[in-house]
Each structure stands twice: as C-alpha cells, then as structure tokens.
C-alpha cells in the first residue's frame, strides 16, 4: 500500500444512459491512482486499455491487463493504480435503483 502514497489522479469522463452509468478513468501516466472508495451496490470495472493493479479492502487483488473486467462487490473498499501510460478503466453501474451512483460517505469508511 505504500506505493499509493503519492497520488496522481485520472481524468474522469462520465455517461448516463438507460439506467446505466459509466465512469471512464483515463490515466495518462503509469502510477496514476484511483483513491479508495466504497459503493452501496456491486458494479463492474472494465479495463479497456493498459493495465492496473487493484486492491480490495487493503489487500492486493491482482494485476489486470486489458481487455478484461472484474466484479466489485458492494461494501468493498477498492483502489486502482495504472501500471502503463494511457491505461483506461471503466466503472459500470446500474443506477436504475436511485438514479445515481451511491458511494458510502467518507466518514463511514473508518474501520474498513
């Protein structure tokens, strides 16, 4: 986890259509990180280009090379780090329940 100490954040692009929300995280440089966060509902993260290191609840889940997708369970704190320049990850959420992506408030992350 020490390698997440210096964060460069990705460029974010979003789209909503027909109850689906897609968040594209464009990582221009290797080392770009998506900070840890938790969602109330499960979703899919699809790696469109490049490669990423993924942590789930503070544990290294693995390194993934595009094209591939992984399932992120509800209630899991997850983080991504781009391993190559030009890596792109897409987080795909069903928003038909509430009309928005439900992220657990940061004050509820304590102890996770």
C-alpha positions as CSV (number, residue, x, y, z in Angstrom):
1,X,0.0,0.0,0.0
2,X,3.0,2.3,0.4
3,X,3.1,2.7,-3.4
4,X,-0.2,4.6,-3.2
5,X,1.4,7.4,-1.1
6,X,1.8,9.9,-4.0
7,X,-1.4,10.1,-5.9
8,X,-1.8,11.3,-9.4
9,X,-5.5,11.3,-10.2
10,X,-7.1,10.3,-13.5
11,X,-9.1,12.4,-15.9
12,X,-12.7,11.5,-15.4
13,X,-15.4,11.2,-18.1
14,X,-19.0,10.1,-17.4
15,X,-22.1,8.9,-19.3
16,X,-25.6,8.1,-18.2
17,X,-28.0,6.1,-20.5
18,X,-30.9,3.8,-19.9
19,X,-30.2,3.2,-16.2
20,X,-26.5,2.6,-16.7
21,X,-23.7,4.9,-15.5
22,X,-20.2,4.6,-17.0
23,X,-17.3,6.4,-15.4
24,X,-14.2,6.4,-17.6
25,X,-10.9,6.9,-15.7
26,X,-8.2,7.9,-18.2
27,X,-4.7,7.5,-16.7
28,X,-2.3,9.4,-18.9
29,X,0.7,8.2,-16.9
30,X,1.7,5.0,-15.2
31,X,1.3,5.5,-11.4
32,X,-2.0,7.3,-11.7
33,X,-4.3,6.2,-8.8
34,X,-8.0,6.0,-8.2
35,X,-8.4,6.6,-4.5
36,X,-10.1,4.0,-2.3
37,X,-13.9,4.2,-2.1
38,X,-16.9,2.0,-1.4
39,X,-20.3,1.7,-3.2
40,X,-23.6,0.5,-1.7
41,X,-24.2,-1.7,-4.8
42,X,-22.0,-4.1,-6.8
43,X,-20.6,-2.9,-10.1
44,X,-18.2,-4.0,-12.9
45,X,-14.8,-2.4,-13.6
46,X,-13.7,-3.0,-17.1
47,X,-10.1,-2.3,-18.2
48,X,-10.3,-1.0,-21.7
49,X,-6.6,-0.3,-22.4
50,X,-3.3,-0.8,-20.5
51,X,-3.0,-2.5,-17.1
52,X,-4.0,-1.9,-13.5
53,X,-3.1,-3.0,-10.0
54,X,-6.2,-3.5,-7.9
55,X,-6.7,-3.6,-4.1
56,X,-9.8,-4.7,-2.3
57,X,-10.2,-4.0,1.4
58,X,-6.5,-3.2,1.6
59,X,-5.4,-6.5,0.1
60,X,-3.7,-6.7,-3.3
61,X,-6.3,-8.4,-5.5
62,X,-4.0,-8.7,-8.6
63,X,-2.7,-7.0,-11.7
64,X,-5.1,-6.9,-14.7
65,X,-4.3,-6.3,-18.4
66,X,-6.9,-5.0,-20.8
67,X,-9.2,-6.1,-22.2
68,X,-10.8,-7.6,-19.1
69,X,-13.4,-6.9,-16.4
70,X,-13.7,-7.6,-12.7
71,X,-16.7,-7.6,-10.4
72,X,-16.5,-5.3,-7.4
73,X,-18.8,-6.4,-4.6
74,X,-21.0,-3.9,-2.6
75,X,-19.4,-2.6,0.5
76,X,-15.7,-3.3,-0.5
77,X,-13.2,-0.6,-0.4
78,X,-11.4,-0.7,-3.8
79,X,-8.4,1.2,-5.3
80,X,-6.7,1.1,-8.7
81,X,-3.3,2.1,-9.9
82,X,-2.4,2.3,-13.6
83,X,0.7,0.3,-14.5
84,X,1.1,1.7,-18.0
85,X,0.8,5.1,-19.6
86,X,-2.6,5.5,-21.4
87,X,-4.5,3.0,-19.2
88,X,-8.3,3.4,-19.2
89,X,-10.7,1.8,-16.7
90,X,-14.5,1.9,-17.0
91,X,-16.6,1.6,-13.9
92,X,-20.1,0.5,-14.9
93,X,-23.0,0.9,-12.5
94,X,-26.7,0.2,-12.6
95,X,-28.3,3.5,-11.4
96,X,-32.0,2.5,-12.0
97,X,-32.5,1.9,-8.2
98,X,-31.9,5.6,-7.2
99,X,-30.8,7.5,-10.3
100,X,-27.3,7.9,-9.0
101,X,-24.1,6.0,-8.1
102,X,-24.3,5.5,-4.4
103,X,-20.9,5.9,-2.7
104,X,-20.6,5.3,1.0
105,X,-19.8,8.7,2.7
106,X,-16.1,9.0,3.8
107,X,-17.0,9.1,7.5
108,X,-18.3,5.6,7.1
109,X,-15.0,4.3,5.7
110,X,-13.4,4.2,9.2
111,X,-12.6,0.7,10.2
112,X,-12.9,-0.7,6.6
